[in-house]
Amino acid sequence: MKQHKQDLLRSQQHDLLAAAELALTLAQRAGAQAQVGATKSSGLSVSTRLQQIENIEFNNDGALGISVYLGQRKGNASTSDLSPPAVQSAVEAALSIAKYTSEDEYNGLPDENLLAVSPPDLDLYHPHEIAVESAVQLAVQAEKQALESDSRIVNSEGAGFNAHYGIRVYGNTYGDKRGVLNSYLSSRYSLSCSVIAAAEQQMERDYEYTISRRFQDLASPQWVGEQCAQKTVSRLSAQKLTTRMAPVIFHNDVAAGLIGHLVGAASGSSIYRKSSFLLDKLGERILPSWFEISERPHLLAGLASSPFDSEGVRTESRNIVEQGILQTYLLTSYSAKKLGMRSTGHAGGIHNWLVKPNSKGGLDALLKQMGTGLLVTDLMGQGVSLVTGDYSRGASGFWVENGEIQYPVHEITIAGQLQTMLANLVATADDVEHRSNIQTGSILLDDMKISGN
């Protein structure tokens, strides 16, 4: 069964490469430069609720997008039909659009010397044939464990299992010669559960999940259910806080979101539009001198690993922040040309940001270091401006005194300014969360404004 899945994906990869090559050939014949990106995804998605099947879905989707350049004029078109006639129609549509668009001196293909010529195998593809019945049982077991773990668990929002397989292709032309034509396969499996707890006329919900490139590396459904129940019950009997200033710890799974604001602020498009609080901050200290972020795109079996970006530019290990100093902006080919720089291989996003801890002992040690303050475990709302750095979001979590959690809190707002928040980080714990494209431990910040009653 596993071999059948592997043979099928390899066959689809061959078809996708053929479609991409046809698109490039047709564009070349029309006298255009071109780049093509094509994807194919397939998989199984199962959801259950209260031990009953809610949904079973198989997907098998493909798409091809082509960009053509007639001088500095650009045209884009895409198709979900990968047959030769449909690919030809997409190329013709892109050529037609290019004839009527305005010239842009920054349009064009990526620099040829930046392309991934012989991309490494990053161990991203691990096929595993799983029967629908087995997938359903995994979801049912996770939810059953959660429901039976505590009498205060009164309802469920369901559980789900997903198996996803993907193929990614990139190719381009350079004048009358072929540039590169690369592809890779990937797999991703996940199991999740979400339940509701009730006590004293208060209801709370939470969730847990496990995710991996390899099916065998998923946590057990019993672990998912147990953790889900524990997290949900711990939120019961939440209190409100009066408005105050206090230190704040971002728990590791929300700390990734805090660091994630750097991604948008450091993106080339934000910089050339002058709509970022990091404008003109390249080479300047934006975080404490001990703080470091490295990017490692080639981690084997990494959830955010990739040999090349969505423009075919090779990904490379680099330091994003070193000794608190911003080392690079995150550039695509277009934004790099606008800024007079080189693409950093970030078309399509970032690849495994690793935040270096400076505190040992995990969350417990960080709580003791804080003493009294707020532990944030959930954030709500979109009150963040990457232009000004203004930060204001709804939050819930736990109030901490003398390094010990006292009680859960909710219906509060935390506010500050990202520039100040980042500059005044106190510590990063070694309880690193590995399930995100930003891998960080819990983060302790200096005083923030906490608004409550």
VOPA-849776 format. One record per residue (C-alpha): residue number from 1; x negated, y negated, z. Coordinates in steps of 0.2 Angstrom, whole numbers. Each point is the difference from the previous one (the first is absolute). Layout:
zanu NUM, u X, v Y, w Z
...
//
This chain:
zanu 1, u 0, v 0, w 0
zanu 2, u -14, v -12, w 4
zanu 3, u -9, v 4, w -16
zanu 4, u 17, v -3, w -9
zanu 5, u 1, v -18, w 7
zanu 6, u -18, v -3, w -4
zanu 7, u 2, v 6, w -18
zanu 8, u 15, v -11, w -2
zanu 9, u -8, v -16, w 6
zanu 10, u -15, v 3, w -11
zanu 11, u 11, v 2, w -15
zanu 12, u 9, v -16, w 5
zanu 13, u -17, v -9, w 2
zanu 14, u -5, v 6, w -18
zanu 15, u 17, v -7, w -7
zanu 16, u -3, v -17, w 10
zanu 17, u -17, v -2, w -7
zanu 18, u 6, v 4, w -17
zanu 19, u 13, v -13, w 1
zanu 20, u -12, v -13, w 7
zanu 21, u -13, v 4, w -14
zanu 22, u 14, v -2, w -13
zanu 23, u 5, v -17, w 7
zanu 24, u -18, v -6, w -1
zanu 25, u -3, v 6, w -17
zanu 26, u 16, v -9, w -7
zanu 27, u -5, v -16, w 9
zanu 28, u -17, v 1, w -8
zanu 29, u 7, v 3, w -17
zanu 30, u 10, v -16, w 2
zanu 31, u -16, v -10, w 4
zanu 32, u 3, v -2, w 18
zanu 33, u -10, v 4, w 16
zanu 34, u 10, v 10, w 12
zanu 35, u 1, v 8, w 17
zanu 36, u 13, v 14, w 5
zanu 37, u 5, v 7, w 17
zanu 38, u 11, v 15, w 1
zanu 39, u 7, v 10, w 15
zanu 40, u 9, v 16, w 3
zanu 41, u 8, v 4, w 16
zanu 42, u 9, v 16, w 5
zanu 43, u 6, v 7, w 17
zanu 44, u 13, v 6, w 12
zanu 45, u 9, v -11, w 13
zanu 46, u 11, v 8, w 13
zanu 47, u 10, v -9, w 14
zanu 48, u 10, v 7, w 14
zanu 49, u 11, v -7, w 14
zanu 50, u 7, v 9, w 15
zanu 51, u -7, v 16, w -7
zanu 52, u 9, v -1, w -16
zanu 53, u -7, v -4, w -17
zanu 54, u 4, v -17, w -6
zanu 55, u -10, v -1, w -16
zanu 56, u -11, v 10, w -11
zanu 57, u -9, v -9, w -14
zanu 58, u -12, v 6, w -14
zanu 59, u -9, v -14, w -9
zanu 60, u -10, v 1, w -16
zanu 61, u -3, v -18, w -7
zanu 62, u -13, v -7, w -12
zanu 63, u -4, v -17, w -6
zanu 64, u -13, v -9, w -12
zanu 65, u -4, v -18, w 0
zanu 66, u -10, v -8, w -13
zanu 67, u -8, v -18, w -1
zanu 68, u -6, v -6, w -16
zanu 69, u -11, v -15, w -4
zanu 70, u 0, v -10, w -16
zanu 71, u -14, v -12, w 4
zanu 72, u 6, v -8, w 16
zanu 73, u 18, v 4, w -2
zanu 74, u 7, v 14, w 10
zanu 75, u 15, v 12, w -2
zanu 76, u 6, v 13, w 12
zanu 77, u 12, v 14, w -3
zanu 78, u 5, v 17, w 8
zanu 79, u 9, v 16, w -3
zanu 80, u 6, v 14, w 11
zanu 81, u 1, v 11, w -16
zanu 82, u -17, v 7, w -4
zanu 83, u 4, v 7, w -17
zanu 84, u -10, v -7, w -14
zanu 85, u 14, v -10, w -8
zanu 86, u 4, v -8, w 17
zanu 87, u -19, v -4, w 3
zanu 88, u -1, v -8, w -18
zanu 89, u 16, v -11, w 4
zanu 90, u -8, v -6, w 16
zanu 91, u -17, v -4, w -9
zanu 92, u 10, v -10, w -13
zanu 93, u 10, v -9, w 13
zanu 94, u -16, v -5, w 9
zanu 95, u -7, v -6, w -16
zanu 96, u 15, v -10, w -4
zanu 97, u 1, v -8, w 17
zanu 98, u -19, v -5, w -1
zanu 99, u 3, v -10, w -16
zanu 100, u 12, v -11, w 9
zanu 101, u -8, v -3, w 16
zanu 102, u -12, v -15, w 4
zanu 103, u -18, v 2, w 0
zanu 104, u -9, v 2, w 17
zanu 105, u -18, v -1, w 1
zanu 106, u -1, v 12, w 15
zanu 107, u 9, v 14, w -9
zanu 108, u -9, v 15, w -6
zanu 109, u -7, v 17, w 5
zanu 110, u -10, v 4, w 15
zanu 111, u -19, v -2, w -2
zanu 112, u -6, v 16, w -8
zanu 113, u -15, v 2, w 12
zanu 114, u 13, v 1, w 15
zanu 115, u 10, v 14, w -7
zanu 116, u 0, v 18, w 8
zanu 117, u -9, v 10, w -13
zanu 118, u -2, v 16, w 9
zanu 119, u 11, v -1, w 15
zanu 120, u -3, v 11, w 15
zanu 121, u 11, v 14, w 5
zanu 122, u 7, v -6, w 17
zanu 123, u 9, v 16, w 5
zanu 124, u 17, v -8, w -1
zanu 125, u 10, v 14, w -8
zanu 126, u 6, v 15, w 10
zanu 127, u 14, v 9, w -8
zanu 128, u 12, v 10, w 11
zanu 129, u 15, v 9, w -6
zanu 130, u 14, v -2, w 13
zanu 131, u 17, v 7, w -1
zanu 132, u 15, v -11, w 3
zanu 133, u 6, v 11, w 14
zanu 134, u -17, v -2, w 9
zanu 135, u 0, v -19, w -3
zanu 136, u 17, v -1, w 8
zanu 137, u -6, v 11, w 15
zanu 138, u -14, v -12, w 3
zanu 139, u 12, v -15, w 1
zanu 140, u 12, v 10, w 11
zanu 141, u -13, v 6, w 12
zanu 142, u -7, v -18, w 2
zanu 143, u 17, v -7, w 4
zanu 144, u 5, v 15, w 11
zanu 145, u -15, v -3, w 10
zanu 146, u 4, v -18, w 2
zanu 147, u 18, v 3, w 5
zanu 148, u -4, v 13, w 13
zanu 149, u -15, v -9, w 8
zanu 150, u 10, v -11, w 11
zanu 151, u 19, v -2, w 5
zanu 152, u -1, v -18, w -4
zanu 153, u -2, v 3, w -18
zanu 154, u 18, v -2, w -6
zanu 155, u -1, v -1, w -19
zanu 156, u -11, v 1, w -15
zanu 157, u -4, v -10, w -15
zanu 158, u -6, v 15, w -8
zanu 159, u -16, v 9, w -5
zanu 160, u -9, v 2, w -17
zanu 161, u -13, v 9, w -9
zanu 162, u -9, v -6, w -16
zanu 163, u -12, v 8, w -12
zanu 164, u -7, v -12, w -13
zanu 165, u -12, v 4, w -15
zanu 166, u -6, v -14, w -11
zanu 167, u -11, v -3, w -15
zanu 168, u -8, v -16, w -4
zanu 169, u -8, v -5, w -17
zanu 170, u -9, v -16, w -5
zanu 171, u -8, v -4, w -17
zanu 172, u -6, v -14, w -11
zanu 173, u -8, v -5, w -16
zanu 174, u -14, v -12, w -3
zanu 175, u 0, v -7, w -18
zanu 176, u -1, v 15, w -12
zanu 177, u -6, v 12, w 13
zanu 178, u 9, v 9, w 14
zanu 179, u -4, v -6, w 18
zanu 180, u 5, v 13, w 13
zanu 181, u 14, v 12, w 2
zanu 182, u 0, v 7, w 18
zanu 183, u 13, v 9, w 11
zanu 184, u 2, v 9, w 16
zanu 185, u 13, v 11, w 9
zanu 186, u 6, v -3, w 18
zanu 187, u 11, v 8, w 13
zanu 188, u 9, v -6, w 15
zanu 189, u 11, v 8, w 13
zanu 190, u 10, v -7, w 15
zanu 191, u 12, v 5, w 13
zanu 192, u 9, v -13, w 11
zanu 193, u 14, v -1, w 13
zanu 194, u 10, v -14, w 7
zanu 195, u 12, v 1, w 15
zanu 196, u 11, v -11, w 12
zanu 197, u -1, v 0, w 19
zanu 198, u 13, v -7, w 12
zanu 199, u 0, v -5, w 18
zanu 200, u 9, v -13, w 10
zanu 201, u 10, v -6, w -15
zanu 202, u -16, v -3, w -9
zanu 203, u -5, v 9, w -16
zanu 204, u -17, v 1, w -8
zanu 205, u -7, v 8, w -16
zanu 206, u -18, v 5, w -5
zanu 207, u -8, v 12, w -12
zanu 208, u -16, v 10, w -2
zanu 209, u -8, v 7, w -16
zanu 210, u -15, v 10, w -6
zanu 211, u -8, v -2, w -17
zanu 212, u -14, v 8, w -10
zanu 213, u -7, v 4, w -17
zanu 214, u -1, v 18, w 6
zanu 215, u 16, v 9, w 5
zanu 216, u -10, v 10, w 13
zanu 217, u -6, v -15, w 9
zanu 218, u 18, v -6, w 4
zanu 219, u 4, v -1, w 19
zanu 220, u 13, v 13, w 5
zanu 221, u 18, v -4, w 0
zanu 222, u 0, v 3, w 19
zanu 223, u -13, v -13, w 2
zanu 224, u 10, v -12, w -11
zanu 225, u 16, v 3, w 9
zanu 226, u -8, v -1, w 18
zanu 227, u -9, v -16, w -4
zanu 228, u 15, v -8, w -8
zanu 229, u 11, v 4, w 16
zanu 230, u -14, v -7, w 12
zanu 231, u -2, v -16, w -10
zanu 232, u 19, v -3, w -1
zanu 233, u 4, v 4, w 19
zanu 234, u -15, v -11, w 5
zanu 235, u 10, v -15, w -7
zanu 236, u 15, v 2, w 11
zanu 237, u 4, v -12, w 14
zanu 238, u -9, v -14, w -9
zanu 239, u 0, v -17, w 8
zanu 240, u -2, v -18, w -7
zanu 241, u -14, v -11, w 5
zanu 242, u 0, v -19, w 4
zanu 243, u -10, v -11, w -11
zanu 244, u -19, v 0, w 4
zanu 245, u -17, v 1, w -6
zanu 246, u -9, v 17, w 2
zanu 247, u -13, v 11, w -9
zanu 248, u 7, v 12, w -12
zanu 249, u -5, v 18, w -6
zanu 250, u 6, v 5, w -17
zanu 251, u 2, v 19, w 1
zanu 252, u -10, v 9, w -14
zanu 253, u 14, v 3, w -12
zanu 254, u 5, v -18, w 0
zanu 255, u -18, v -7, w 1
zanu 256, u -2, v 6, w -18
zanu 257, u 14, v -13, w -5
zanu 258, u -10, v -14, w 9
zanu 259, u -16, v 4, w -9
zanu 260, u 11, v 3, w -16
zanu 261, u 3, v -19, w 0
zanu 262, u -18, v -2, w -6
zanu 263, u 4, v 10, w -15
zanu 264, u 13, v -12, w -7
zanu 265, u -10, v -16, w 6
zanu 266, u -16, v 6, w -8
zanu 267, u 8, v 6, w -16
zanu 268, u -7, v -9, w -16
zanu 269, u 17, v -6, w -5
zanu 270, u 3, v -9, w 17
zanu 271, u -17, v -8, w -1
zanu 272, u 1, v -7, w -18
zanu 273, u 18, v -6, w 4
zanu 274, u -7, v -8, w 16
zanu 275, u 14, v 8, w 10
zanu 276, u -11, v 8, w 13
zanu 277, u -7, v -4, w 17
zanu 278, u -16, v 8, w -5
zanu 279, u -3, v -12, w -14
zanu 280, u -18, v -6, w 0
zanu 281, u -4, v 13, w 14
zanu 282, u -11, v 12, w -10
zanu 283, u -16, v 1, w 9
zanu 284, u 7, v -7, w 16
zanu 285, u 4, v 7, w 17
zanu 286, u 19, v 4, w 1
zanu 287, u -1, v 13, w 14
zanu 288, u -11, v 3, w 15
zanu 289, u -19, v 4, w -3
zanu 290, u 3, v 18, w 5
zanu 291, u 14, v 3, w -12
zanu 292, u -3, v 11, w -15
zanu 293, u 11, v 7, w -14
zanu 294, u -7, v 11, w -13
zanu 295, u 9, v 7, w -16
zanu 296, u -3, v 18, w -4
zanu 297, u 9, v 5, w -16
zanu 298, u -8, v 17, w -2
zanu 299, u 4, v 8, w 16
zanu 300, u 4, v 18, w -5
zanu 301, u 18, v 4, w 1
zanu 302, u 3, v -18, w 7
zanu 303, u 18, v -6, w -1
zanu 304, u -5, v -16, w -9
zanu 305, u -15, v 7, w -9
zanu 306, u -2, v -4, w -19
zanu 307, u -14, v 2, w -12
zanu 308, u 6, v -16, w -10
zanu 309, u 13, v -13, w 2
zanu 310, u 15, v -3, w -11
zanu 311, u -11, v -9, w -13
zanu 312, u -12, v 14, w -1
zanu 313, u -14, v -10, w 10
zanu 314, u -10, v 12, w 11
zanu 315, u 3, v -1, w 18
zanu 316, u -15, v -3, w 11
zanu 317, u -4, v 1, w 19
zanu 318, u -2, v -18, w 6
zanu 319, u 1, v -10, w 16
zanu 320, u 15, v -11, w 1
zanu 321, u -4, v -8, w 16
zanu 322, u -18, v 1, w 8
zanu 323, u -4, v -8, w 17
zanu 324, u 16, v -9, w -2
zanu 325, u -4, v -8, w -16
zanu 326, u 11, v 2, w -16
zanu 327, u -11, v 9, w -13
zanu 328, u 12, v 1, w -15
zanu 329, u 16, v -5, w -7
zanu 330, u 11, v 14, w -8
zanu 331, u -1, v -3, w -18
zanu 332, u 8, v 7, w -16
zanu 333, u -7, v -3, w -17
zanu 334, u 11, v -15, w -3
zanu 335, u -2, v -8, w 17
zanu 336, u -19, v 3, w -1
zanu 337, u -1, v -10, w -16
zanu 338, u 11, v -14, w 7
zanu 339, u -12, v -2, w 14
zanu 340, u -16, v 3, w -10
zanu 341, u -4, v 16, w 9
zanu 342, u 0, v 19, w -3
zanu 343, u 14, v 12, w 3
zanu 344, u -1, v 10, w 16
zanu 345, u 11, v 14, w -6
zanu 346, u 15, v -5, w 10
zanu 347, u 13, v 0, w -14
zanu 348, u 14, v 10, w 9
zanu 349, u -6, v -2, w 18
zanu 350, u -13, v 4, w 12
zanu 351, u -8, v 17, w 4
zanu 352, u -4, v 6, w 17
zanu 353, u -4, v -15, w 11
zanu 354, u -9, v 6, w 16
zanu 355, u 0, v -12, w 15
zanu 356, u -15, v 4, w 11
zanu 357, u 5, v 2, w 18
zanu 358, u -10, v -9, w 14
zanu 359, u 9, v 8, w 15
zanu 360, u 0, v 18, w 6
zanu 361, u 13, v 9, w 9
zanu 362, u 15, v -2, w -11
zanu 363, u 15, v -10, w 4
zanu 364, u -1, v 4, w 19
zanu 365, u -17, v -10, w 1
zanu 366, u 7, v -14, w -10
zanu 367, u 15, v -2, w 11
zanu 368, u -12, v 0, w 15
zanu 369, u -10, v -13, w -9
zanu 370, u 15, v -11, w -3
zanu 371, u 7, v 2, w 18
zanu 372, u 16, v -9, w -2
zanu 373, u 9, v -4, w -16
zanu 374, u 10, v 7, w -14
zanu 375, u -2, v 17, w -10
zanu 376, u 9, v -2, w -17
zanu 377, u 6, v 16, w -8
zanu 378, u 12, v -7, w -12
zanu 379, u 2, v -16, w -11
zanu 380, u 14, v -7, w -9
zanu 381, u 3, v -14, w -13
zanu 382, u -10, v -8, w -13
zanu 383, u -5, v -16, w 9
zanu 384, u -18, v -1, w -6
zanu 385, u -7, v -13, w -12
zanu 386, u -16, v 4, w -9
zanu 387, u -1, v -18, w -5
zanu 388, u -1, v -8, w 17
zanu 389, u -3, v 15, w 11
zanu 390, u 15, v -3, w 10
zanu 391, u 6, v 16, w 9
zanu 392, u 16, v 4, w 8
zanu 393, u 8, v 17, w 1
zanu 394, u 13, v 9, w 11
zanu 395, u -8, v 13, w 11
zanu 396, u 3, v 14, w 12
zanu 397, u -12, v 11, w 10
zanu 398, u -5, v 1, w 19
zanu 399, u -5, v -12, w 13
zanu 400, u -16, v 4, w 9
zanu 401, u -7, v -5, w 17
zanu 402, u -17, v 5, w 7
zanu 403, u -3, v 11, w -15
zanu 404, u 15, v 10, w 2
zanu 405, u 16, v 1, w -10
zanu 406, u 15, v -7, w 11
zanu 407, u 15, v 0, w -11
zanu 408, u 6, v -1, w -18
zanu 409, u 5, v -17, w -7
zanu 410, u 10, v -6, w -15
zanu 411, u 8, v -15, w -8
zanu 412, u -16, v -11, w 1
zanu 413, u -9, v -10, w -13
zanu 414, u -19, v -1, w -1
zanu 415, u -8, v -16, w -8
zanu 416, u -16, v -7, w -4
zanu 417, u -11, v -5, w -15
zanu 418, u -10, v 14, w -10
zanu 419, u -16, v -10, w 0
zanu 420, u 0, v -2, w 19
zanu 421, u 7, v 18, w 3
zanu 422, u -14, v 8, w -11
zanu 423, u -14, v -11, w 7
zanu 424, u 5, v 4, w 18
zanu 425, u 1, v 19, w -2
zanu 426, u -7, v 7, w 17
zanu 427, u -2, v 18, w -4
zanu 428, u 4, v 15, w -12
zanu 429, u 3, v 17, w 8
zanu 430, u -6, v 16, w -7
zanu 431, u 18, v 8, w -1
zanu 432, u -1, v -2, w -19
zanu 433, u 16, v 3, w -10
zanu 434, u -5, v 10, w -16
zanu 435, u 17, v 0, w -8
zanu 436, u -2, v -17, w -8
zanu 437, u -10, v -8, w -14
zanu 438, u -7, v -11, w 14
zanu 439, u -7, v 12, w 14
zanu 440, u -2, v -9, w 16
zanu 441, u 2, v 2, w 19
zanu 442, u 11, v -10, w 11
zanu 443, u -5, v -18, w 1
zanu 444, u 0, v -12, w 15
zanu 445, u 3, v -19, w -4
zanu 446, u -3, v -15, w 11
zanu 447, u 16, v -9, w 7
zanu 448, u 15, v -1, w -12
zanu 449, u 16, v -9, w 3
zanu 450, u 14, v 13, w 4
zanu 451, u 17, v -7, w -1
zanu 452, u 14, v 9, w 9
zanu 453, u 15, v -6, w 11
//
